């Protein structure tokens, strides 16, 4: 009976650590999505320099993606950043996934997916750095209430992490993923002209 009891005890311990890390993943994507949802009019990302500079992203990405990656990095989660393989920030379709309407699968990178930006953790730099993808910040529709031509957009944040098993009885590692999708916060009237982003509806 002792071997059986040992397996049960170690299994419970392993399961507890898995649940802790999964809770961290869920918290991280919500934090990133909350920050991203407020940044529809923050314009293009910029590359700043100097000590404490934020994540550097090309101008083909929105500042909100950079801000979401920063939020994940400074969240203070029990999960260490080097456990995170990547963070993906994207324009969500009606199903909450990136890509065209009707898509219900999550790509492993942003290559070939419109309005999608991915960041990966760089241990040597101790930062999330831009990896792939593009999203024209001026294409984001967040002028209330939107219309049939340019409905209000939603932003999604997806995170994949690698949980290293403590005991090794159930494998060496386990991939943990989660995503959060939020509506963009409506822009202030001063930033909207009622005609949508195609007609200069926001900055």
Secondary structure, 3 states (H helix, E strand, C coil): CHHHHHHHHHHHHHHHHHHHHHHHHHHHHHHHHHHHHCCCCCCECCCCCCCCCCCCCCCCCEHHHHHHHHHHHCCCCCCCHHHEEEEEEEEECCCCCCCCCCCCCCCCCCCCCCCEEEEEEECCCCEEEEEEEECCHHHCCCCCCCCCCCCCCEEEEEEEEEEECCCCCCCCEEEEEEEEEEECCCCCHHHCCCCCHHHCCCC
